[in-house]
Amino acid sequence: MHQCDRIAFYDNLKFILILLVVFGHVLGCNLDGGYITGIYLFIYAFHMPLFVFITGFFSKRLEDENGNFRLNNVISYVLLYLGFKVLLFIFMRFILHQDIAFYLFTEHDAPWYLLACALWLSITYLVRNVKSKYMFVFSILFALIIGYDYYVEDVFVLSRVIVFFPFFLFGYYLSDKRLNMFINVLHKRKNQVLSFLFLVILLITFICFAENLDFLRPFVLVSYSYGFTIPFIDNVYFVLIRLFCMCLAFLMMWAVISLVPRRKMFFSKIGRRTLQIYILHLFFVYLVFYTRIEGYLANFFGNIWPFVLFVLPILLTFLLSFRFLGKPFNKIMGLEYKKIFNNLK
């Protein structure tokens, strides 16, 4: 794969992932126990693990040319997390009049990912000298058993940090050459057909058995410990369900990667602006679904309102991709903190 093809491929992949993030939040406000719930479960079964994997893949340069830890990105992620969290709280509490409390480092909504990125970068740097195969296996085992600690949930987003960490490490450890080799193999016509059929069968299964599979929701969201109950399953087996979900996410990741176009597309440039879309879209989604606007829209569109629900995320993703909207976020991510941490190694 040529350099320009690689760049286009990753941009295309990131566009698809951010689109699925917006889809997930829109559908999450309309769960009905039916086909919408099935599509929601299908999306959440793989889209965040794949997003975390790509984040890890592009986080290989943990040290600068002097061997110092690149703390700039960590601090920038924390600043973005705090700003996003505070603004979202103000928006929800004083504009949408939702009765919510504010806890600085307890988070279950979209800001969690920014804090998690800061923690993944920091943890990976601390364990950089541990052999990759041992660290990767340990991260999986830890992700499986941590659910039995009922205090590990949204505080410092620890549940998601720990459970998604194997996917971050996998991306971090995977070399550019090895990933390109996998991509070339996956993009063979036979493998693309198999991947497409695999994803279609899974989607149909999730839609047709949405009510029966809804018990998987806390496992794919991974922000919960195993403290919840499922009537027909003893919680001693929850670790096996989490392992199944992690394996399923891994298979779905490769299936999706095999179908991502490698040439430049009309939406490729949007894949370079995922940060601004990730932060801004939630304000618009909540404005629609926590006010009377949803009712007005549902009445106006009538029977085609479910169709509009699928058009809305696409429209919102494109509208929030304008370059000028990303300037403040890019500014924060580009800040330098050398004067503060000049001697940190």
C-alpha positions in Angstrom: 0.0 0.0 0.0 1.5 3.4 -1.0 1.9 6.2 1.5 -1.0 8.2 0.0 -3.2 5.1 0.1 -2.3 4.5 3.8 -3.2 8.1 4.7 -6.5 7.9 2.8 -7.3 4.5 4.4 -6.8 5.8 8.0 -8.8 8.9 7.3 -11.6 6.8 5.9 -11.6 4.5 8.9 -11.6 7.4 11.3 -14.6 8.9 9.5 -16.5 5.7 9.7 -15.8 5.4 13.4 -16.8 9.0 14.3 -19.9 8.5 12.3 -20.7 5.4 14.3 -20.0 7.4 17.5 -22.7 9.9 16.5 -25.0 7.1 15.4 -24.6 5.4 18.8 -25.5 8.5 20.8 -28.5 9.3 18.6 -29.8 5.7 18.8 -29.0 5.6 22.5 -31.7 8.2 23.1 -34.3 6.1 21.3 -33.8 2.6 22.5 -37.0 0.7 22.0 -36.1 -2.9 22.7 -36.6 -3.6 19.0 -34.5 -3.1 15.9 -33.0 0.2 17.1 -31.7 -1.5 20.2 -30.3 -4.3 17.9 -28.4 -1.8 15.8 -27.2 0.0 18.9 -25.8 -3.2 20.3 -24.2 -4.1 17.0 -22.4 -0.7 16.8 -21.2 -0.8 20.4 -20.0 -4.3 20.0 -17.0 -3.0 18.0 -16.8 0.7 17.3 -15.1 1.8 20.5 -12.6 -1.1 20.7 -11.7 -0.2 17.1 -11.4 3.5 17.9 -9.2 2.7 20.9 -7.1 0.4 18.7 -6.5 3.1 16.2 -5.7 5.6 19.0 -3.0 3.2 20.3 -1.6 2.7 16.8 -1.1 6.4 16.4 0.4 6.8 19.9 3.7 5.1 19.4 5.9 8.2 19.9 5.7 8.4 23.7 9.2 10.0 23.9 10.7 13.0 22.2 14.1 13.2 20.6 15.7 13.7 24.0 14.1 10.6 25.6 11.6 12.7 27.6 8.0 11.6 28.0 5.7 13.5 25.6 3.5 15.0 28.4 2.0 17.6 26.1 -0.7 15.3 24.7 -1.5 13.9 28.2 -2.1 17.4 29.6 -4.0 18.5 26.4 -6.3 15.5 26.8 -7.0 16.3 30.4 -7.7 20.0 29.6 -10.1 18.9 26.8 -11.7 16.5 29.2 -12.2 19.2 31.9 -13.5 21.7 29.4 -15.8 19.3 27.7 -17.1 18.0 31.0 -17.7 21.5 32.5 -19.4 22.8 29.4 -21.6 19.7 29.0 -22.6 20.0 32.7 -23.6 23.7 32.3 -25.5 22.9 29.1 -27.4 20.0 30.7 -28.1 21.6 34.0 -28.8 25.2 33.1 -30.0 25.0 29.5 -31.7 21.7 29.3 -32.6 21.7 33.1 -31.6 18.2 33.7 -31.1 17.2 37.4 -27.5 16.0 37.3 -24.7 16.3 39.7 -21.1 17.3 39.0 -18.2 15.0 39.9 -14.9 16.1 38.5 -13.3 12.7 37.8 -16.4 10.5 37.7 -17.7 10.3 34.2 -20.0 8.0 32.2 -20.7 10.3 29.2 -18.7 11.2 26.1 -15.9 13.1 27.9 -14.7 9.7 29.3 -12.7 9.0 26.2 -10.5 12.1 26.6 -9.5 11.3 30.1 -9.0 7.6 29.1 -6.6 8.7 26.4 -4.5 10.6 28.9 -4.4 7.5 31.2 -3.6 5.1 28.4 -0.7 7.2 27.2 0.6 7.5 30.8 0.2 3.8 31.7 1.8 2.7 28.4 4.8 4.8 29.1 5.2 3.4 32.6 5.1 -0.2 31.3 7.1 0.5 28.1 10.0 -1.8 29.3 7.7 -4.8 30.0 7.8 -7.4 27.2 4.9 -6.8 24.9 3.5 -10.3 25.0 3.4 -10.5 28.8 1.9 -7.0 29.1 -0.8 -7.8 26.5 -1.8 -11.0 28.2 -1.8 -9.4 31.6 -4.0 -6.5 30.3 -6.6 -9.0 29.0 -6.7 -11.0 32.2 -6.9 -7.8 34.3 -9.8 -6.6 32.0 -11.7 -9.8 32.6 -11.4 -10.0 36.4 -11.7 -6.3 37.2 -15.4 -6.5 36.8 -15.7 -8.4 40.1 -14.4 -5.3 41.9 -17.7 -3.5 42.2 -16.0 -0.1 43.0 -14.3 0.1 39.6 -16.8 1.8 37.4 -17.0 5.5 36.4 -14.5 7.0 38.9 -11.5 8.0 36.7 -13.4 6.0 34.0 -11.4 3.1 35.4 -13.7 0.3 34.1 -13.4 1.5 30.5 -9.7 2.4 30.8 -8.9 -1.2 32.0 -11.3 -3.1 29.8 -10.3 -1.2 26.6 -6.6 -1.1 27.4 -5.8 -4.4 25.6 -7.1 -2.8 22.4 -5.0 0.3 23.0 -1.9 -1.9 23.6 -2.6 -4.0 20.5 -2.6 -0.9 18.4 0.5 0.4 20.1 2.5 -2.8 19.7 1.4 -3.5 16.2 4.0 -2.2 13.7 3.0 -0.1 10.7 4.5 -2.8 8.4 2.5 -5.6 10.1 -0.8 -3.7 10.0 -0.3 -2.9 6.3 0.4 -6.5 5.7 -2.9 -7.4 7.4 -4.8 -4.8 5.5 -3.5 -6.1 2.2 -4.6 -9.6 3.0 -8.0 -8.5 4.3 -8.7 -6.4 1.2 -8.5 -9.5 -1.1 -11.9 -9.9 -2.7 -12.6 -13.3 -1.0 -11.9 -11.9 2.5 -14.0 -8.8 1.8 -17.0 -10.9 0.9 -16.6 -13.1 4.0 -16.2 -10.0 6.2 -19.3 -8.4 4.6 -21.4 -11.6 5.1 -20.1 -11.9 8.7 -21.1 -8.4 9.6 -24.5 -8.7 7.9 -25.3 -11.9 9.7 -24.3 -10.3 13.0 -26.4 -7.3 12.3 -29.5 -9.3 11.4 -28.9 -11.5 14.5 -28.8 -8.4 16.8 -31.9 -6.9 15.2 -33.9 -10.1 15.2 -33.0 -11.0 18.8 -32.6 -7.6 20.2 -34.8 -8.2 23.2 -33.0 -11.4 24.1 -29.5 -10.0 23.6 -30.2 -6.7 25.5 -28.4 -8.3 28.5 -25.2 -7.7 26.6 -25.5 -4.0 26.9 -23.5 -3.5 30.1 -20.8 -5.8 28.6 -20.4 -3.8 25.4 -20.6 -0.4 27.2 -18.0 -1.7 29.7 -18.5 1.2 32.1 -20.1 -1.2 34.7 -18.7 -3.7 37.1 -20.3 -7.1 37.4 -22.6 -5.8 40.1 -25.7 -6.0 37.9 -27.8 -9.1 37.7 -29.0 -11.2 34.8 -31.9 -13.5 35.7 -30.7 -16.6 33.9 -26.9 -16.3 34.3 -24.9 -16.5 37.5 -22.4 -13.7 37.7 -19.5 -16.2 38.0 -19.9 -16.6 34.3 -19.8 -12.9 33.5 -16.1 -13.1 32.9 -16.8 -15.5 30.1 -19.4 -13.1 28.6 -16.8 -10.3 28.7 -14.2 -12.5 27.1 -16.7 -13.4 24.4 -17.5 -9.7 23.8 -13.8 -8.9 23.5 -13.2 -11.7 21.0 -16.3 -10.6 19.0 -15.0 -7.0 19.0 -11.7 -8.2 17.7 -13.3 -10.2 14.8 -15.6 -7.4 13.9 -12.7 -4.9 13.9 -10.9 -6.9 11.2 -14.1 -7.4 9.3 -14.7 -3.6 9.2 -11.1 -2.8 8.4 -11.3 -5.2 5.4 -14.2 -3.1 4.0 -12.8 0.4 4.5 -11.8 1.9 1.1 -8.1 2.6 0.6 -8.5 5.3 -2.0 -9.3 8.9 -1.3 -13.0 9.5 -0.9 -15.2 12.6 -0.7 -15.4 12.1 3.1 -11.7 11.3 3.7 -10.9 14.8 5.0 -13.5 14.5 7.7 -11.5 11.7 9.2 -8.8 14.2 10.1 -11.3 16.2 12.2 -12.8 13.6 14.5 -11.9 15.4 17.7 -14.1 18.4 17.0 -17.0 16.2 15.9 -16.6 14.0 19.0 -16.8 16.9 21.4 -19.4 19.1 19.6 -22.0 16.5 18.5 -23.3 15.6 21.9 -24.6 19.2 22.5 -26.8 19.0 19.4 -27.9 15.4 20.1 -29.0 16.3 23.7 -30.6 19.5 22.5 -32.9 17.5 20.3 -33.7 14.6 22.6 -33.9 16.4 26.0 -36.3 19.1 24.7 -39.6 19.4 22.9 -37.7 19.5 19.6 -37.8 15.7 19.4 -41.6 15.7 19.7 -42.0 18.5 17.1 -39.7 16.6 14.7 -41.4 13.3 15.3 -44.9 14.8 14.6 -43.6 16.7 11.6 -42.0 13.7 10.0 -44.6 11.2 11.1 -44.0 7.7 9.9 -40.6 8.5 8.4 -39.2 9.7 11.8 -37.3 6.4 12.3 -35.7 7.0 8.9 -34.8 10.6 9.9 -33.0 9.1 13.0 -30.5 7.5 10.6 -30.1 10.6 8.5 -29.5 12.9 11.4 -26.1 11.5 12.5 -24.8 11.7 8.9 -25.9 15.3 8.5 -24.6 16.2 12.0 -21.2 14.6 11.3 -20.8 16.6 8.0 -22.0 19.9 9.5 -19.5 19.6 12.4 -16.6 18.8 10.2 -15.9 22.4 9.0 -12.3 23.3 9.6 -12.9 26.5 11.6 -14.8 24.5 14.2 -11.7 22.5 15.1 -9.4 25.5 15.6 -9.8 25.7 19.5 -9.4 22.0 19.9 -6.3 21.9 17.7 -4.9 24.8 19.6 -5.2 22.9 22.9 -3.7 19.7 21.4 -0.8 21.8 20.0 0.1 23.5 23.3 3.7 23.1 24.6 4.4 22.6 28.3 8.2 22.4 28.3 8.6 25.4 30.6 6.6 23.6 33.3 8.0 20.1 32.8 11.4 20.9 31.5 13.3 18.2 33.3 10.7 15.4 33.3 12.1 12.1 31.9 
